[in-house]
């Protein structure tokens, strides 16, 4: 067991603590100036049924978010277990993130990753400043789901596939 008080919190310790909670991994993408732009985000959650809202948390240091923020529509793809290379590519600092990603764009400019378990076409509903991140609230405008495709899980700084309990 590791125990710490608020005077002992640092980035490494908090990353380790937050890593105890598994999360899904999303590709958060849109068309910007005629080219796909996007990032991987594991801080994704459902927020509201009415209106239909989800959220993604984005670091204030992100150089990608300011470019995506101006897009009229954004695509959120819940990545599948086999998308480890896609997640690593979209999380990289390399400007050519989409070179090895199989993607498609809608007429409205949302970008989706092929083979994902869920596609959510979204518009920005509200952005809430929260410490060193922004909470981006997204209104779901359309969705496509593939419930038989198992999602990727991010746990303790690694990507995993779900295993059947049967």
Buried (B, 14 or more C-beta within 10 A) or exposed (E): EEEEEEEEEEEEEEEBEEBEEEBBBBBBBBBBEEEBBBBBBBBBEEBEEEEBBBBBBBBEEBEBBEBBBEBEBBBBBBBBBEBBEBBEBBBEEEEEBBEEBEBEBBEBBBBBBEBBBBBBBBBBBEBEEEEEBBBBBBBBBEEEEEEEBBBBBBEEEEBBEEEEEE
